[in-house]
């Protein structure tokens, strides 16, 4: 099967979807598919993003030419590059919603009778739609709703996401498949003691790790307040905040000053590769009090590292509570503090939670498993040259009954 993934950019510094696309593509290629990832990212970004990703050498990366002028709204330059790539593909997988390049790719696929799906990555849930709401309402009316309705299926990352988009009344099929992780990446890098050696100021005290973009939706203001409450209960804990600034670092530093937690808080900047997994391995717990997540790669990495987690219910990861891999709490400083305090108060139980999370990943969330599921989903919608629309509808009905 020849698969084309299209995403606006693939720089992992811009978020989890970028990291996930590369790993999904690599896992699909490892199972025999011919896979191309097309984005506006130049070759050097693709090379850096794919470094050390298992099987990424089997994936071809296509750099779409940059847009200028009105092309920023029409993706006219990218269209010239996408047309032959889509014509050669059996299946097109689009990632995201609001980028003109995705709208153009979807239209090209429909004209070429190439089956395709769209992964939303949480971009249509209520919190996301409330951001720049008027622009998104207009965009839906000007073509993006039609794009979503005409896709063969909408790929949601969890059941919550599927429920949250229901009020939009979209008519395309939906298929829920989570993100995954490569255990080979984790196991070779999640070495205990490495992070403390890099940051000796931590000493032997337990630390809570936030590892994600420093973006307003990630709840860093809530985390700062929760940690201040926690320090009032116990003084033997630190907070490590790791990730690239995405608009919230200045606010976080102001919150640290207001709450007086600076002596116990460490902002490291982004961590990649060994440094990232060493930070997870040494952490007493991982905390992500997000206002919205599609399916967090960072949470999955923590679980794979056998690190217990405290996350908000807006992360849409109910499996954490269901299997006892940590605490899922309401989005408030008090609730986050209580979850952290309970976990830190019982190290043996916390270690058991870490083992439960690792088992969840091994059984359900490896990229190998996710790749098989996506390839089966693609196969249920494949079109043939000259096929009638009724054939596609029949394939849809067959897939829904599975």
C-alpha positions in Angstrom: 0.0 0.0 0.0 1.3 3.5 -0.9 0.5 6.0 1.8 0.9 9.7 1.8 0.9 11.7 5.1 0.4 15.5 4.8 1.0 17.8 7.7 1.9 21.5 7.7 5.2 21.0 9.4 7.0 18.1 11.1 9.2 20.0 13.6 8.7 18.1 16.9 9.3 21.4 18.8 5.9 22.5 17.6 4.0 19.7 19.4 3.0 16.1 19.7 1.3 15.7 16.3 4.6 16.3 14.5 6.4 13.7 16.5 3.6 11.2 16.2 3.3 11.5 12.4 6.9 10.5 11.8 6.7 7.5 14.2 3.4 6.3 12.7 4.8 6.6 9.2 8.0 4.7 10.2 5.9 1.9 11.9 3.7 1.6 8.8 6.8 1.4 6.6 8.2 -1.3 8.8 5.1 -3.4 8.0 5.7 -3.1 4.3 3.9 0.0 3.2 5.5 2.6 0.9 5.2 5.8 2.9 5.8 9.5 2.1 5.5 12.4 4.5 4.9 15.7 2.9 5.2 19.1 4.7 6.5 22.6 4.4 9.5 21.7 6.6 12.8 21.8 4.7 15.0 18.7 4.4 17.2 19.6 7.3 14.2 19.7 9.7 13.0 16.4 8.4 16.4 14.8 8.9 16.7 16.1 12.4 13.1 15.1 13.3 13.6 11.6 12.0 16.9 11.1 13.7 16.9 8.0 16.0 13.3 7.2 15.2 13.2 3.4 14.5 12.6 2.6 10.8 12.4 6.3 9.8 15.0 5.6 7.2 12.3 3.6 5.3 10.1 6.8 5.0 10.5 9.3 2.2 10.1 13.0 3.1 8.8 15.5 0.6 9.4 19.2 1.2 6.6 21.3 -0.2 7.6 24.6 -1.8 6.9 27.6 0.5 3.9 29.9 -0.1 4.0 33.6 -0.8 1.4 36.2 -1.1 -2.1 34.8 -1.5 -0.7 31.3 -1.6 -0.7 31.4 2.2 -4.4 31.1 2.0 -4.7 28.8 -1.0 -1.6 26.6 -0.8 -1.2 27.1 -4.5 2.6 26.4 -4.5 2.2 23.2 -2.5 -0.6 22.0 -4.8 1.9 21.6 -7.6 4.0 19.3 -5.4 1.0 17.5 -3.9 -0.8 16.6 -7.2 1.7 13.9 -8.3 2.2 12.6 -4.8 -1.5 12.2 -4.3 -1.9 10.7 -7.8 0.6 7.9 -6.8 -0.9 7.2 -3.4 -3.4 4.5 -2.5 -4.4 6.4 0.7 -3.9 10.0 1.9 -3.7 10.7 5.6 -4.2 14.4 6.6 -3.1 15.7 10.0 -4.8 18.7 11.6 -7.7 20.8 10.4 -7.1 24.5 9.9 -4.2 24.6 7.4 -5.0 25.6 3.8 -2.6 22.9 2.6 -4.8 20.3 4.1 -7.9 21.7 2.4 -6.1 21.7 -0.9 -4.8 18.2 -0.5 -8.3 16.9 0.4 -9.7 18.5 -2.8 -7.0 17.0 -4.9 -7.7 13.6 -3.4 -11.4 13.8 -4.2 -10.7 14.8 -7.8 -8.2 11.9 -8.1 -10.6 9.5 -6.4 -8.0 8.7 -3.7 -9.3 7.6 -0.3 -8.3 9.7 2.6 -8.8 10.4 6.3 -8.2 13.4 8.6 -6.8 13.1 12.1 -8.2 16.0 14.2 -5.5 16.0 16.9 -8.0 17.6 19.3 -8.6 20.6 17.1 -12.4 20.4 17.0 -13.1 19.9 20.7 -14.9 22.7 22.5 -11.8 24.3 24.1 -10.0 24.4 20.8 -13.0 25.8 18.9 -13.3 28.6 21.6 -9.8 29.9 20.6 -10.2 32.4 17.8 -13.7 31.2 17.5 -15.0 33.6 14.9 -12.2 32.7 12.4 -12.9 29.0 12.8 -16.7 29.5 12.3 -15.9 31.4 9.1 -13.4 28.8 8.0 -15.9 26.0 8.5 -18.4 27.8 6.3 -15.8 28.6 3.7 -14.7 25.0 3.0 -13.4 23.2 6.0 -16.8 21.7 7.0 -17.1 20.3 3.5 -13.5 19.0 3.7 -14.4 17.1 6.9 -17.7 15.8 5.6 -16.2 14.5 2.3 -13.3 12.6 3.9 -13.7 8.8 4.0 -13.3 8.8 7.8 -12.4 11.2 10.6 -9.7 9.7 12.8 -10.2 10.5 16.5 -7.6 9.6 19.0 -9.9 8.6 21.9 -13.6 8.1 22.6 -13.8 11.5 24.4 -12.8 13.3 21.2 -15.4 11.4 19.2 -18.1 12.4 21.7 -16.9 16.0 21.8 -17.2 16.5 18.0 -20.7 15.1 17.9 -22.5 18.5 18.2 -20.8 19.6 15.0 -23.0 17.2 13.1 -20.3 16.0 10.7 -21.4 13.3 8.3 -18.2 11.4 7.7 -17.5 8.1 9.4 -15.3 8.1 12.5 -12.6 5.7 13.5 -10.9 5.8 16.9 -7.2 4.7 17.1 -4.9 6.2 19.8 -1.3 7.4 19.4 1.5 5.1 20.3 5.1 5.0 21.3 8.2 3.0 20.4 9.5 1.1 23.4 12.9 0.7 21.7 13.3 4.5 22.0 12.3 4.5 25.7 14.2 1.5 26.9 17.5 2.5 25.5 17.3 6.0 27.0 15.2 6.0 30.2 18.2 5.4 32.5 17.9 6.3 36.1 20.3 8.8 37.7 21.2 10.6 34.4 19.0 13.6 34.9 20.0 14.2 38.5 23.6 14.1 37.4 22.7 16.9 34.8 20.9 18.9 37.5 22.7 18.5 40.8 20.6 21.2 42.4 17.8 18.6 42.7 19.8 16.6 45.2 18.0 13.5 46.3 14.6 15.2 46.7 11.7 13.8 44.7 10.6 16.0 41.8 7.4 16.5 39.8 8.0 16.7 36.0 6.1 18.8 33.5 7.3 17.9 30.0 5.5 19.6 27.2 5.3 22.8 25.2 5.0 25.9 27.5 1.6 26.8 25.9 -1.3 28.5 27.7 -3.5 25.4 27.2 -1.1 23.2 29.1 -2.3 24.6 32.5 1.1 25.9 33.7 -0.7 28.6 35.8 -2.7 25.8 37.5 0.5 23.8 38.0 2.3 26.7 39.7 -0.6 27.3 42.1 -0.9 23.6 42.8 2.8 23.3 43.5 2.7 26.2 45.9 -0.1 24.5 47.8 2.0 21.3 47.8 5.1 23.0 49.2 2.9 24.3 52.1 2.2 20.6 53.0 5.7 19.2 52.3 9.0 20.9 51.7 10.9 18.0 50.3 9.8 18.2 46.7 10.9 20.1 43.5 9.2 21.0 40.3 10.9 20.6 36.9 9.4 22.3 33.9 10.8 21.2 30.6 9.8 22.2 27.1 10.1 24.8 24.4 8.4 28.2 25.0 5.1 28.4 23.1 3.8 31.6 24.5 3.4 30.8 28.3 6.9 31.0 29.7 6.7 34.6 30.7 3.4 34.0 32.5 4.8 31.0 34.2 7.8 32.9 35.5 5.5 35.6 36.8 3.4 33.0 38.6 6.5 31.5 40.1 7.4 34.9 41.5 3.9 35.5 42.8 3.7 32.2 44.6 7.2 32.1 46.0 8.1 28.7 44.6 11.3 29.8 42.7 13.7 28.1 45.1 12.1 24.7 44.3 11.3 25.2 40.6 13.6 24.5 37.7 12.9 25.6 34.1 15.2 23.6 31.9 14.1 24.5 28.4 13.4 21.8 25.9 14.7 18.2 26.5 15.2 15.8 23.7 16.5 12.2 23.3 18.3 10.8 26.3 17.8 14.0 28.4 14.0 13.7 28.0 13.8 10.0 29.0 16.3 10.4 31.8 14.1 13.2 33.2 11.1 10.8 33.1 12.9 7.9 34.6 14.1 10.0 37.6 10.8 11.8 38.2 8.6 10.9 41.2 5.7 11.6 38.9 4.7 13.3 35.7 2.1 16.1 35.8 0.1 17.6 32.9 -2.9 19.8 34.0 -3.9 20.6 30.5 -7.0 22.5 29.5 -7.2 20.4 26.3 -5.3 17.4 24.8 -6.1 15.2 21.8 -3.9 12.2 22.8 -0.8 13.3 24.6 2.5 11.8 23.5 4.1 13.1 26.6 1.7 11.2 28.9 2.3 8.0 26.8 6.1 8.5 27.2 5.7 8.9 30.9 3.7 5.6 31.1 6.2 3.8 29.0 9.0 5.0 31.4 7.1 3.4 34.3 6.5 6.9 35.8 3.1 7.5 37.5 1.1 10.5 36.3 -1.2 13.1 37.6 -3.2 14.6 34.7 -6.4 16.7 34.3 -9.6 15.1 33.1 -9.2 17.4 30.0 -6.3 15.3 28.8 -8.9 12.7 27.8 -6.8 9.7 29.0 -9.3 7.8 31.2 -7.2 4.6 31.0 -4.8 6.2 33.5 -7.5 5.9 36.2 -9.0 2.7 34.9 -5.8 0.7 35.3 -4.3 2.6 38.2 -1.4 4.3 36.5 -1.9 7.6 38.3 -4.6 10.1 39.1 -7.0 11.9 36.8 -8.2 15.0 38.5 -10.4 18.0 37.9 -8.8 21.1 36.4 -8.2 23.1 39.6 -5.1 23.8 41.7 -6.6 22.1 44.8 -7.4 18.9 42.9 -3.9 18.8 41.2 -2.3 19.4 44.6 -4.3 16.6 46.2 -3.4 14.2 43.4 0.3 15.0 43.7 0.3 14.8 47.5 -1.5 11.4 47.5 1.0 10.0 45.0 4.1 11.3 46.8 2.8 10.1 50.2 2.9 6.4 49.1 6.1 5.6 47.1 5.2 1.8 47.0 1.8 2.6 45.5 3.4 5.1 43.1 5.9 2.4 41.9 2.9 0.0 41.3 1.2 2.8 39.3 4.3 3.1 37.2 4.3 -0.6 36.4 0.6 -0.5 35.5 1.3 2.3 33.1 4.1 0.5 31.4 1.9 -2.6 31.0 -0.8 -0.5 29.4 1.7 0.7 26.8 3.1 -2.7 26.1 -0.3 -4.2 25.6 -2.1 -1.5 23.7 0.0 1.6 22.7 3.1 0.5 20.8 3.5 2.1 17.3 3.6 -1.4 15.9 0.0 -2.1 17.1 -1.2 1.4 16.1 0.3 1.0 12.6 -1.6 -2.3 12.1 -4.8 -0.7 13.1 -4.4 2.2 10.8 -3.5 0.0 7.9 -6.6 -2.1 8.4 -8.7 1.1 8.5 -7.2 2.4 5.3 -7.8 -0.9 3.6 -11.5 -0.7 4.3 -11.8 2.5 2.3 -9.5 1.9 -0.6 -10.9 3.0 -4.0 -10.1 1.7 -7.4 -9.8 3.8 -10.6 -13.3 4.5 -11.9 -15.1 3.1 -8.9 -18.5 4.5 -8.3 -19.5 6.4 -5.1 -21.7 3.5 -4.1 -18.7 1.2 -3.8 -17.1 3.7 -1.4 -20.3 3.8 0.6 -20.4 0.0 0.7 -16.8 -0.1 2.0 -17.9 2.4 4.7 -20.7 0.2 5.9 -18.5 -2.8 6.0 -16.0 -1.0 8.2 -18.6 0.2 10.6 -19.8 -3.3 11.3 -16.3 -4.5 12.3 
